[in-house]
Amino acid sequence: MVRNASQPQSSSTRRRPVRDVSSNSTSVGSTGAGAGAGSTTGTLENASTSTSLNRINPKAPKSHDRGPASTEDTQTDFSAMDILTSSGVAVPATAIDACTRDGFHLNNGTQTHGGVGVMLLDGETFVWTPWGTTVDTTTTSTETTRGREERFSTFLSRRGTLGLPPSSLGVLGLLYPKPDLLIVGTGEKLWMLSKETRKHIFEDLGIKVDVMDTPNAAAAYNLLATERGVDQVAALMIPLGFRGL
């Protein structure tokens, strides 16, 4: 609290010298009516702020910069350690920038909503709805979205394995040449593929398969598709809203 100079001050206040920050001179608070109330009050405000800061930590640094900027040429340039960027490799247009509860945001600006999955093949994005094709992807209400996410539970067995019908993977049979690897994102949690689904993808289609939860699957796809090309790496992603059992 700052006391006005025109009001009487206590003896303890009168004995304490207050430094005038603006004039760098030491003075004692005046109790006479002749003292300028406005100027003295301004001086006390500045001084009290400076004094309180010094009392909290008098050894506190005045700047967060603990030293001069380094001019050494041996500093590590972390951006140069990104091999793909430094070599001029372009990020695929189908790279996944964000995984949301009911969809995905891709590097090319495409956004999916409504709790539907996506299939990324040869630089193209396909909406993946293994339970049917009559799905309105423009609705994003909570109840509808939750229902669509739960439709993936139809393919989840009591043992916790995800069995996908071969008809939902039919486009992979039409694609030639086929990708070398299919990355499957199973939602918020990792659910292993059933024996029948793995056999169909690996033996019938001749594609290697790797299963992860969706966030890790998206990161793996971004890296491998950039490194090996979108024609060699494909992805099948279920939104994060699917939790399974």
Backbone as CSV, one residue per row, in Angstrom:
resi,resn,N_x,N_y,N_z,CA_x,CA_y,CA_z,C_x,C_y,C_z
1,MET,0.852,-1.193,0.000,0.000,0.000,0.000,0.878,1.229,0.000
2,VAL,0.598,2.206,-0.844,1.360,3.447,-0.932,0.571,4.538,-0.242
3,ARG,1.187,5.184,0.707,0.520,6.239,1.468,0.732,7.583,0.784
4,ASN,-0.289,8.391,0.727,-0.198,9.724,0.141,0.709,10.589,0.988
5,ALA,1.531,11.434,0.359,2.495,12.248,1.091,1.825,13.274,1.965
6,SER,0.573,13.649,1.696,-0.107,14.650,2.502,-0.652,14.084,3.781
7,GLN,-0.705,12.751,3.954,-1.193,12.124,5.167,-0.037,11.866,6.117
8,PRO,-0.279,11.914,7.437,0.799,11.649,8.409,1.266,10.218,8.303
9,GLN,2.560,10.010,8.446,3.156,8.690,8.340,3.615,8.236,9.707
10,SER,3.755,6.947,9.896,4.218,6.386,11.158,5.704,6.636,11.323
11,SER,6.177,6.451,12.543,7.590,6.696,12.829,8.483,5.735,12.082
12,SER,8.004,4.477,11.911,8.842,3.516,11.193,9.000,3.907,9.747
13,THR,7.965,4.507,9.174,8.067,4.932,7.778,8.979,6.129,7.645
14,ARG,8.952,7.042,8.627,9.784,8.230,8.539,11.257,7.896,8.702
15,ARG,11.573,6.841,9.459,12.974,6.514,9.683,13.587,5.790,8.492
16,ARG,12.764,5.222,7.616,13.299,4.454,6.501,13.539,5.374,5.306
17,PRO,14.760,5.519,4.866,15.016,6.359,3.688,14.514,5.670,2.433
18,VAL,13.954,6.439,1.542,13.430,5.930,0.284,14.189,6.580,-0.844
19,ARG,14.715,5.742,-1.750,15.506,6.269,-2.847,14.596,6.683,-3.991
20,ASP,14.804,7.881,-4.460,14.062,8.399,-5.604,14.702,7.831,-6.871
21,VAL,13.979,6.968,-7.549,14.537,6.308,-8.720,14.788,7.294,-9.840
22,SER,13.912,8.275,-9.989,14.037,9.201,-11.110,15.194,10.160,-10.959
23,SER,15.552,10.534,-9.697,16.625,11.510,-9.485,17.851,10.921,-8.834
24,ASN,17.802,9.596,-8.451,18.931,8.918,-7.809,19.380,9.641,-6.538
25,SER,18.442,10.179,-5.786,18.767,10.851,-4.530,17.960,10.230,-3.421
26,THR,18.503,10.261,-2.172,17.831,9.680,-1.028,17.113,10.778,-0.270
27,SER,15.827,10.530,0.026,15.042,11.511,0.760,14.152,10.796,1.732
28,VAL,13.638,11.527,2.726,12.747,10.975,3.720,11.351,11.470,3.413
29,GLY,10.357,10.593,3.510,8.985,10.978,3.216,8.578,12.185,4.031
30,SER,8.039,13.201,3.403,7.687,14.444,4.068,6.295,14.347,4.634
31,THR,6.117,14.936,5.843,4.804,14.980,6.469,4.203,16.358,6.380
32,GLY,4.915,17.299,5.802,4.395,18.658,5.704,3.418,18.785,4.572
33,ALA,2.580,19.825,4.696,1.575,20.034,3.670,2.179,20.584,2.409
34,GLY,3.418,21.100,2.481,4.029,21.706,1.310,4.584,20.702,0.339
35,ALA,4.670,19.462,0.726,5.219,18.451,-0.184,4.233,18.161,-1.298
36,GLY,4.762,17.978,-2.497,3.887,17.709,-3.642,3.332,16.305,-3.569
37,ALA,2.015,16.185,-3.473,1.414,14.868,-3.300,1.614,13.991,-4.528
38,GLY,1.403,14.554,-5.721,1.490,13.742,-6.942,2.880,13.233,-7.190
39,SER,3.913,14.125,-7.092,5.274,13.712,-7.396,5.802,12.740,-6.377
40,THR,5.484,12.959,-5.094,5.980,12.062,-4.052,5.341,10.687,-4.179
41,THR,4.059,10.678,-4.487,3.386,9.390,-4.639,3.994,8.587,-5.770
42,GLY,4.304,9.237,-6.894,4.928,8.547,-8.013,6.285,8.006,-7.646
43,THR,7.063,8.781,-6.865,8.381,8.317,-6.446,8.277,7.107,-5.539
44,LEU,7.302,7.129,-4.622,7.136,6.022,-3.693,6.693,4.751,-4.419
45,GLU,5.868,4.890,-5.438,5.438,3.711,-6.186,6.616,3.033,-6.870
46,ASN,7.472,3.819,-7.533,8.630,3.245,-8.205,9.589,2.620,-7.211
47,ALA,9.810,3.336,-6.099,10.777,2.849,-5.119,10.275,1.602,-4.418
48,SER,8.979,1.581,-4.083,8.459,0.414,-3.376,8.507,-0.828,-4.255
49,THR,8.270,-0.657,-5.555,8.354,-1.802,-6.469,9.769,-2.344,-6.539
50,SER,10.748,-1.431,-6.659,12.143,-1.851,-6.720,12.581,-2.494,-5.423
51,THR,12.146,-1.924,-4.288,12.550,-2.453,-2.988,11.964,-3.837,-2.751
52,SER,10.673,-4.034,-3.138,10.047,-5.334,-2.915,10.706,-6.425,-3.752
53,LEU,11.117,-6.095,-4.984,11.802,-7.076,-5.821,13.143,-7.459,-5.227
54,ASN,13.850,-6.468,-4.685,15.143,-6.759,-4.073,14.981,-7.601,-2.821
55,ARG,13.894,-7.376,-2.082,13.696,-8.166,-0.874,13.364,-9.616,-1.208
56,ILE,12.666,-9.864,-2.335,12.315,-11.235,-2.704,13.569,-12.041,-3.036
57,ASN,14.388,-11.547,-3.915,15.627,-12.224,-4.293,16.616,-11.181,-4.786
58,PRO,17.443,-10.656,-3.906,18.373,-9.600,-4.327,19.406,-10.073,-5.338
59,LYS,19.631,-11.393,-5.429,20.627,-11.917,-6.360,20.000,-12.407,-7.670
60,ALA,18.730,-12.106,-7.865,18.071,-12.560,-9.087,18.690,-11.890,-10.302
61,PRO,18.908,-12.635,-11.373,19.490,-12.032,-12.585,18.525,-11.032,-13.202
62,LYS,19.079,-9.977,-13.765,18.258,-8.957,-14.399,17.787,-9.385,-15.784
63,SER,18.401,-10.417,-16.322,18.032,-10.895,-17.644,18.085,-12.411,-17.655
64,HIS,17.221,-13.027,-18.464,17.230,-14.483,-18.606,18.391,-14.961,-19.466
65,ASP,19.031,-14.065,-20.174,20.195,-14.413,-20.979,21.405,-14.476,-20.061
66,ARG,21.898,-15.664,-19.771,22.976,-15.851,-18.801,24.347,-15.565,-19.381
67,GLY,24.436,-15.179,-20.609,25.740,-14.899,-21.190,25.596,-14.386,-22.603
68,PRO,26.679,-13.945,-23.182,26.615,-13.449,-24.566,26.343,-14.581,-25.541
69,ALA,25.787,-14.224,-26.677,25.501,-15.221,-27.711,26.794,-15.853,-28.212
70,SER,26.758,-17.176,-28.355,27.948,-17.894,-28.784,28.199,-17.665,-30.266
71,THR,29.468,-17.474,-30.588,29.871,-17.280,-31.990,30.702,-18.450,-32.505
72,GLU,30.720,-19.550,-31.757,31.512,-20.698,-32.172,30.885,-21.369,-33.391
73,ASP,31.729,-21.844,-34.289,31.237,-22.532,-35.478,31.078,-24.031,-35.253
74,THR,31.246,-24.469,-33.996,31.104,-25.894,-33.681,29.740,-26.210,-33.087
75,GLN,28.823,-25.244,-33.071,27.498,-25.490,-32.525,26.745,-26.491,-33.404
76,THR,25.919,-27.309,-32.751,25.159,-28.326,-33.470,23.945,-27.703,-34.137
77,ASP,23.826,-27.885,-35.427,22.658,-27.438,-36.174,21.711,-28.632,-36.299
78,PHE,20.701,-28.670,-35.424,19.822,-29.834,-35.381,18.996,-29.972,-36.653
79,SER,18.721,-28.868,-37.327,17.967,-28.962,-38.575,18.763,-29.699,-39.652
80,ALA,20.092,-29.615,-39.576,20.925,-30.313,-40.557,20.950,-31.820,-40.310
81,MET,20.496,-32.254,-39.121,20.474,-33.679,-38.805,19.258,-34.382,-39.398
82,ASP,18.293,-33.612,-39.903,17.138,-34.201,-40.572,17.562,-34.604,-41.983
83,ILE,17.857,-35.877,-42.151,18.421,-36.351,-43.413,17.444,-36.161,-44.563
84,LEU,16.177,-36.458,-44.319,15.204,-36.380,-45.402,14.997,-34.945,-45.864
85,THR,14.911,-34.010,-44.903,14.698,-32.611,-45.271,15.920,-32.029,-45.947
86,SER,17.109,-32.320,-45.395,18.333,-31.766,-45.964,18.626,-32.320,-47.352
87,SER,18.133,-33.516,-47.645,18.361,-34.096,-48.967,17.303,-33.683,-49.980
88,GLY,16.336,-32.889,-49.539,15.329,-32.371,-50.461,14.178,-33.304,-50.737
89,VAL,13.950,-34.297,-49.868,12.837,-35.227,-50.068,11.535,-34.544,-49.663
90,ALA,10.552,-34.566,-50.530,9.280,-33.903,-50.260,8.403,-34.767,-49.363
91,VAL,7.651,-34.111,-48.481,6.713,-34.823,-47.620,5.510,-35.251,-48.460
92,PRO,5.062,-36.501,-48.337,3.916,-36.947,-49.141,2.662,-36.131,-48.848
93,ALA,1.845,-35.965,-49.864,0.592,-35.223,-49.684,-0.361,-35.949,-48.750
94,THR,-0.213,-37.263,-48.634,-1.085,-38.052,-47.764,-0.506,-38.244,-46.370
95,ALA,0.559,-37.528,-46.044,1.100,-37.613,-44.685,0.050,-37.123,-43.694
96,ILE,-0.030,-37.775,-42.547,-1.054,-37.467,-41.551,-0.519,-36.400,-40.604
97,ASP,-1.142,-35.224,-40.642,-0.729,-34.133,-39.762,-1.357,-34.240,-38.386
98,ALA,-2.577,-34.754,-38.292,-3.265,-34.833,-37.001,-4.258,-35.982,-37.017
99,CYS,-4.354,-36.657,-35.862,-5.358,-37.700,-35.656,-6.381,-37.170,-34.663
100,THR,-7.630,-37.085,-35.053,-8.682,-36.604,-34.173,-9.558,-37.769,-33.740
101,ARG,-10.505,-37.465,-32.871,-11.366,-38.523,-32.363,-12.219,-39.146,-33.463
102,ASP,-12.629,-38.321,-34.429,-13.543,-38.829,-35.446,-12.997,-38.711,-36.859
103,GLY,-11.687,-38.487,-37.016,-11.151,-38.370,-38.366,-9.670,-38.066,-38.393
104,PHE,-9.227,-37.519,-39.526,-7.807,-37.253,-39.738,-7.634,-35.963,-40.524
105,HIS,-6.493,-35.309,-40.319,-6.093,-34.137,-41.093,-4.827,-34.509,-41.856
106,LEU,-4.877,-34.398,-43.172,-3.754,-34.788,-44.011,-2.953,-33.575,-44.459
107,ASN,-1.751,-33.843,-44.945,-0.833,-32.781,-45.335,-1.345,-31.973,-46.522
108,ASN,-2.166,-32.558,-47.357,-2.689,-31.848,-48.529,-3.931,-31.024,-48.224
109,GLY,-4.302,-30.934,-46.942,-5.464,-30.143,-46.547,-6.742,-30.934,-46.422
110,THR,-6.734,-32.193,-46.802,-7.928,-33.028,-46.686,-8.217,-33.343,-45.225
111,GLN,-9.487,-33.224,-44.835,-9.915,-33.545,-43.480,-11.108,-34.483,-43.543
112,THR,-11.064,-35.533,-42.746,-12.180,-36.475,-42.683,-12.841,-36.367,-41.322
113,HIS,-14.154,-36.548,-41.295,-14.937,-36.474,-40.066,-15.979,-37.586,-40.087
114,GLY,-16.685,-37.715,-38.995,-17.780,-38.669,-38.950,-17.423,-40.034,-38.435
115,GLY,-16.204,-40.226,-37.931,-15.834,-41.514,-37.370,-15.509,-42.581,-38.384
116,VAL,-15.224,-42.194,-39.627,-14.889,-43.181,-40.656,-13.378,-43.350,-40.729
117,GLY,-12.953,-44.500,-41.218,-11.530,-44.748,-41.385,-11.034,-44.223,-42.721
118,VAL,-9.720,-44.271,-42.900,-9.118,-43.853,-44.170,-8.147,-44.931,-44.634
119,MET,-8.063,-45.071,-45.950,-7.099,-45.966,-46.576,-6.215,-45.121,-47.481
120,LEU,-4.909,-45.173,-47.238,-3.941,-44.375,-47.989,-3.183,-45.295,-48.931
121,LEU,-3.416,-45.114,-50.230,-2.833,-45.990,-51.243,-2.235,-45.170,-52.371
122,ASP,-0.958,-45.365,-52.617,-0.299,-44.792,-53.793,-0.562,-43.291,-53.934
123,GLY,-0.489,-42.576,-52.813,-0.680,-41.133,-52.843,-2.123,-40.687,-52.891
124,GLU,-3.073,-41.614,-52.791,-4.494,-41.286,-52.813,-5.114,-41.610,-51.455
125,THR,-6.197,-40.896,-51.131,-6.900,-41.092,-49.868,-8.305,-41.604,-50.141
126,PHE,-8.663,-42.712,-49.499,-9.995,-43.292,-49.653,-10.668,-43.365,-48.288
127,VAL,-11.948,-42.975,-48.248,-12.730,-43.159,-47.025,-13.032,-44.642,-46.876
128,TRP,-12.753,-45.176,-45.702,-12.863,-46.618,-45.481,-13.978,-46.900,-44.481
129,THR,-15.050,-47.521,-44.938,-16.178,-47.894,-44.084,-16.470,-49.371,-44.302
130,PRO,-15.807,-50.253,-43.585,-15.963,-51.694,-43.821,-17.357,-52.219,-43.514
131,TRP,-18.189,-51.448,-42.787,-19.542,-51.903,-42.475,-20.547,-51.529,-43.567
132,GLY,-20.130,-50.745,-44.566,-21.034,-50.349,-45.639,-20.548,-49.079,-46.299
133,THR,-21.215,-48.670,-47.347,-20.789,-47.494,-48.100,-21.757,-46.336,-47.998
134,THR,-22.944,-46.525,-47.428,-23.929,-45.452,-47.328,-23.724,-44.690,-46.033
135,VAL,-22.644,-43.927,-45.958,-22.316,-43.167,-44.758,-22.157,-41.709,-45.127
136,ASP,-22.862,-40.833,-44.409,-22.747,-39.397,-44.620,-21.573,-38.893,-43.804
137,THR,-20.500,-38.490,-44.449,-19.282,-38.075,-43.752,-19.305,-36.614,-43.362
138,THR,-20.420,-35.909,-43.606,-20.470,-34.484,-43.270,-21.003,-34.249,-41.871
139,THR,-21.645,-35.232,-41.270,-22.211,-35.065,-39.937,-21.146,-35.334,-38.893
140,THR,-21.016,-34.408,-37.939,-19.986,-34.561,-36.911,-20.575,-34.434,-35.520
141,SER,-21.870,-34.682,-35.349,-22.460,-34.590,-34.024,-21.912,-35.697,-33.142
142,THR,-21.957,-35.475,-31.823,-21.332,-36.406,-30.891,-21.994,-37.774,-30.932
143,GLU,-23.335,-37.814,-30.905,-24.023,-39.096,-30.861,-23.784,-39.905,-32.132
144,THR,-23.902,-39.241,-33.275,-23.707,-39.954,-34.539,-22.275,-40.437,-34.685
145,THR,-21.329,-39.567,-34.318,-19.924,-39.934,-34.435,-19.591,-41.125,-33.551
146,ARG,-20.113,-41.104,-32.324,-19.821,-42.206,-31.414,-20.380,-43.512,-31.962
147,GLY,-21.564,-43.443,-32.567,-22.146,-44.646,-33.128,-21.323,-45.207,-34.264
148,ARG,-20.786,-44.352,-35.102,-19.994,-44.829,-36.229,-18.675,-45.410,-35.760
149,GLU,-18.093,-44.796,-34.735,-16.849,-45.349,-34.212,-17.084,-46.734,-33.632
150,GLU,-18.235,-46.904,-32.979,-18.521,-48.188,-32.373,-18.811,-49.260,-33.415
151,ARG,-19.082,-48.861,-34.641,-19.335,-49.870,-35.670,-18.104,-50.726,-35.932
152,PHE,-16.923,-50.202,-35.626,-15.719,-51.020,-35.766,-15.720,-52.172,-34.768
153,SER,-16.494,-52.037,-33.679,-16.562,-53.108,-32.682,-17.183,-54.371,-33.253
154,THR,-17.905,-54.232,-34.363,-18.494,-55.406,-35.011,-17.421,-56.405,-35.420
155,PHE,-16.242,-55.903,-35.725,-15.159,-56.757,-36.212,-14.193,-57.170,-35.096
156,LEU,-14.499,-56.775,-33.857,-13.619,-57.105,-32.733,-14.192,-58.290,-31.976
157,SER,-13.429,-59.366,-31.897,-13.904,-60.574,-31.226,-13.775,-60.433,-29.716
158,ARG,-14.359,-61.364,-29.002,-14.271,-61.359,-27.542,-12.839,-61.587,-27.061
159,ARG,-12.031,-62.182,-27.885,-10.629,-62.428,-27.528,-9.759,-61.206,-27.791
160,GLY,-10.340,-60.148,-28.345,-9.594,-58.916,-28.573,-8.814,-58.903,-29.866
161,THR,-9.267,-59.641,-30.865,-8.621,-59.622,-32.176,-9.557,-58.970,-33.187
162,LEU,-8.971,-58.221,-34.095,-9.732,-57.472,-35.087,-9.768,-58.271,-36.388
163,GLY,-10.948,-58.738,-36.753,-11.109,-59.511,-37.978,-11.807,-58.696,-39.051
164,LEU,-11.078,-58.307,-40.081,-11.632,-57.483,-41.155,-12.111,-58.371,-42.292
165,PRO,-13.305,-58.136,-42.805,-13.797,-58.960,-43.923,-12.974,-58.714,-45.177
166,PRO,-12.695,-59.752,-45.956,-11.909,-59.581,-47.187,-12.520,-58.574,-48.153
167,SER,-13.850,-58.433,-48.127,-14.492,-57.484,-49.039,-14.107,-56.042,-48.730
168,SER,-13.769,-55.749,-47.469,-13.375,-54.384,-47.108,-11.970,-54.050,-47.583
169,LEU,-11.222,-55.059,-47.997,-9.862,-54.864,-48.501,-9.771,-55.170,-49.994
170,GLY,-10.915,-55.165,-50.658,-10.947,-55.554,-52.062,-10.123,-54.665,-52.971
171,VAL,-9.994,-53.362,-52.620,-9.226,-52.463,-53.479,-7.759,-52.861,-53.527
172,LEU,-7.264,-53.505,-52.465,-5.871,-53.953,-52.470,-5.649,-55.056,-53.501
173,GLY,-6.684,-55.850,-53.760,-6.553,-56.890,-54.768,-6.561,-56.351,-56.184
174,LEU,-7.135,-55.164,-56.373,-7.182,-54.558,-57.703,-5.952,-53.725,-58.007
175,LEU,-5.216,-53.357,-56.975,-4.070,-52.464,-57.155,-2.863,-53.242,-57.674
176,TYR,-2.216,-52.671,-58.694,-0.980,-53.281,-59.214,-0.059,-52.170,-59.721
177,PRO,1.205,-52.176,-59.325,1.814,-53.114,-58.371,1.344,-52.818,-56.951
178,LYS,1.318,-53.837,-56.148,0.841,-53.707,-54.780,1.931,-53.122,-53.885
179,PRO,1.536,-52.446,-52.809,2.532,-51.931,-51.862,3.239,-53.073,-51.145
180,ASP,4.427,-52.803,-50.690,5.201,-53.826,-49.987,4.739,-53.981,-48.545
181,LEU,4.218,-52.887,-47.950,3.856,-52.898,-46.531,2.526,-52.187,-46.330
182,LEU,1.683,-52.770,-45.489,0.422,-52.152,-45.078,0.478,-51.901,-43.576
183,ILE,0.382,-50.630,-43.185,0.382,-50.253,-41.770,-1.063,-50.060,-41.332
184,VAL,-1.463,-50.768,-40.287,-2.838,-50.715,-39.802,-2.862,-50.018,-38.445
185,GLY,-3.641,-48.938,-38.339,-3.853,-48.251,-37.070,-5.191,-48.655,-36.494
186,THR,-5.186,-49.226,-35.286,-6.395,-49.835,-34.718,-7.101,-48.950,-33.704
187,GLY,-6.953,-47.640,-33.810,-7.650,-46.749,-32.894,-6.780,-46.330,-31.728
188,GLU,-7.429,-46.017,-30.617,-6.690,-45.532,-29.449,-5.810,-46.611,-28.842
189,LYS,-6.243,-47.860,-28.935,-5.492,-48.972,-28.375,-5.016,-49.899,-29.493
190,LEU,-4.054,-50.718,-29.146,-3.545,-51.711,-30.092,-4.394,-52.969,-30.002
191,TRP,-4.961,-53.360,-31.132,-5.704,-54.613,-31.239,-5.078,-55.433,-32.360
192,MET,-4.694,-56.655,-32.036,-4.057,-57.503,-33.034,-5.078,-57.972,-34.065
193,LEU,-4.603,-58.174,-35.285,-5.468,-58.695,-36.336,-5.690,-60.193,-36.133
194,SER,-6.840,-60.636,-36.553,-7.138,-62.059,-36.431,-6.259,-62.871,-37.384
195,LYS,-6.192,-64.154,-37.117,-5.365,-65.036,-37.935,-5.843,-65.045,-39.382
196,GLU,-7.155,-65.023,-39.574,-7.710,-65.053,-40.924,-7.377,-63.772,-41.694
197,THR,-7.453,-62.622,-41.006,-7.159,-61.351,-41.674,-5.690,-61.259,-42.049
198,ARG,-4.819,-61.673,-41.148,-3.382,-61.660,-41.447,-3.065,-62.587,-42.625
199,LYS,-3.688,-63.747,-42.628,-3.435,-64.697,-43.711,-3.905,-64.135,-45.047
200,HIS,-5.054,-63.462,-45.031,-5.579,-62.902,-46.276,-4.666,-61.801,-46.810
201,ILE,-4.177,-60.933,-45.928,-3.333,-59.823,-46.377,-1.963,-60.326,-46.829
202,PHE,-1.375,-61.226,-46.046,-0.001,-61.646,-46.328,0.076,-62.701,-47.426
203,GLU,-0.790,-63.715,-47.347,-0.690,-64.824,-48.299,-1.501,-64.573,-49.571
204,ASP,-2.741,-64.146,-49.416,-3.596,-63.967,-50.593,-3.228,-62.709,-51.380
205,LEU,-2.957,-61.610,-50.662,-2.633,-60.354,-51.338,-1.134,-60.157,-51.518
206,GLY,-0.332,-60.866,-50.738,1.122,-60.744,-50.858,1.670,-59.440,-50.316
207,ILE,1.061,-58.927,-49.244,1.479,-57.651,-48.652,1.861,-57.888,-47.194
208,LYS,3.003,-57.373,-46.796,3.391,-57.433,-45.389,2.499,-56.490,-44.588
209,VAL,2.260,-56.824,-43.334,1.353,-56.020,-42.515,1.985,-55.753,-41.160
210,ASP,1.804,-54.540,-40.670,2.286,-54.146,-39.348,1.144,-53.430,-38.636
211,VAL,0.865,-53.820,-37.393,-0.288,-53.314,-36.656,0.187,-52.489,-35.465
212,MET,-0.396,-51.306,-35.290,-0.076,-50.415,-34.172,-1.341,-49.668,-33.770
213,ASP,-1.279,-48.970,-32.628,-2.338,-48.017,-32.332,-2.223,-46.857,-33.317
214,THR,-3.307,-46.135,-33.515,-3.361,-45.149,-34.595,-2.302,-44.055,-34.502
215,PRO,-2.019,-43.449,-33.333,-0.973,-42.416,-33.308,0.387,-42.926,-33.766
216,ASN,0.789,-44.095,-33.292,2.079,-44.653,-33.707,2.054,-45.107,-35.160
217,ALA,0.915,-45.600,-35.604,0.802,-46.008,-37.004,0.917,-44.803,-37.934
218,ALA,0.327,-43.671,-37.539,0.423,-42.458,-38.358,1.861,-41.971,-38.443
219,ALA,2.573,-41.998,-37.310,3.973,-41.567,-37.310,4.831,-42.496,-38.161
220,ALA,4.589,-43.796,-38.060,5.356,-44.757,-38.855,5.069,-44.582,-40.343
221,TYR,3.818,-44.337,-40.680,3.479,-44.142,-42.093,4.148,-42.885,-42.645
222,ASN,4.114,-41.795,-41.880,4.738,-40.554,-42.354,6.222,-40.758,-42.647
223,LEU,6.907,-41.465,-41.758,8.340,-41.686,-41.937,8.625,-42.624,-43.108
224,LEU,7.956,-43.767,-43.125,8.252,-44.769,-44.154,7.776,-44.335,-45.538
225,ALA,6.643,-43.645,-45.606,6.163,-43.173,-46.905,7.081,-42.100,-47.469
226,THR,7.661,-41.284,-46.590,8.622,-40.280,-47.047,9.923,-40.933,-47.483
227,GLU,10.330,-41.956,-46.753,11.613,-42.598,-47.020,11.551,-43.553,-48.209
228,ARG,10.495,-44.344,-48.292,10.410,-45.394,-49.310,9.454,-45.067,-50.454
229,GLY,8.572,-44.098,-50.229,7.622,-43.735,-51.273,6.228,-44.257,-50.992
230,VAL,5.223,-43.515,-51.448,3.835,-43.899,-51.189,3.414,-45.121,-52.000
231,ASP,4.182,-45.478,-53.009,3.842,-46.672,-53.780,4.288,-47.949,-53.080
232,GLN,5.177,-47.825,-52.097,5.678,-48.990,-51.373,5.014,-49.175,-50.011
233,VAL,4.451,-48.104,-49.460,3.870,-48.150,-48.115,2.430,-47.655,-48.180
234,ALA,1.507,-48.466,-47.686,0.091,-48.102,-47.616,-0.338,-48.095,-46.151
235,ALA,-1.494,-47.506,-45.887,-1.966,-47.406,-44.508,-3.471,-47.584,-44.454
236,LEU,-3.908,-48.163,-43.347,-5.326,-48.355,-43.062,-5.547,-47.856,-41.639
237,MET,-6.284,-46.748,-41.480,-6.368,-46.067,-40.193,-7.799,-46.024,-39.656
238,ILE,-7.941,-46.374,-38.378,-9.201,-46.247,-37.647,-9.072,-45.036,-36.722
239,PRO,-10.087,-44.177,-36.617,-9.981,-42.969,-35.782,-9.725,-43.288,-34.311
240,LEU,-9.260,-42.279,-33.586,-8.929,-42.451,-32.173,-10.152,-42.732,-31.312
241,GLY,-11.341,-42.376,-31.809,-12.544,-42.588,-31.011,-12.869,-44.045,-30.778
242,PHE,-12.280,-44.939,-31.547,-12.538,-46.364,-31.369,-11.625,-46.914,-30.278
243,ARG,-12.239,-47.404,-29.205,-11.465,-47.947,-28.088,-11.614,-49.455,-27.945
244,GLY,-12.587,-50.007,-28.618,-12.748,-51.452,-28.549,-13.540,-51.896,-27.340
245,LEU,-13.124,-52.983,-26.730,-13.852,-53.585,-25.618,-13.850,-52.695,-24.391
